[in-house]
Amino acid sequence: VQLQAYGGGLVQAGGSLTLSCTASGRTFPTYTMGWFRQAPGQEREFVAAITWSDGSTLYKDSVKGRFTISKDNAKNAVYLQVDSLKPEDSALYYCATQVRKYASGRVDDQYEYDYWGQGTLVTVSS
C-alpha cells in the first residue's frame, strides 16, 4: 500500500488548507485512516482519525472545531480540512492507515498504524 499525502503549503494565521491522502498499490481492508503531525524537534502526534466502516471520528483536543476529517471510500482517500490555522499548527502532516482493528481499539496511537505516507508540510505564519 502506498499512501500519498498532499495539499500542504504556506498560509497566514487564520487561513485554511485542505490536505488529501490517497491510497494506491496493493489494497488491504481499511479499518481506520488517520492524520498525524510532527513539528521540528517534537514527537509525532495524533491529529484526527476516521473509521472506514461508519465514519466515526476522533480529534486531538486542540484541533476540535477547526479541523475536519472526511473520507471517500470509492477513491480510497481521506481528507483533512484545516481552518483557523495557528502558527503552532505548523508541522509535517502524515496520513496513515490501520488495516485491522487492534486489540486496544485505539486509533490515536501511531504505533498501531500499518502504513504511512511521506508527509506534507504545513507552515503557518503569524
Buried (B, 14 or more C-beta within 10 A) or exposed (E): BEBBBBBBEEBEEEBEBBBBBBBEEEEBEBBBBBBBBBBEEEEBBBBBBBBBEEEEBBBBEEBEEBBBBBBEEEEBBBBBBBBEBEEEBBBBBBBBBBBEBBEEEBBBBBEBBBBBBEBBEBBBEE
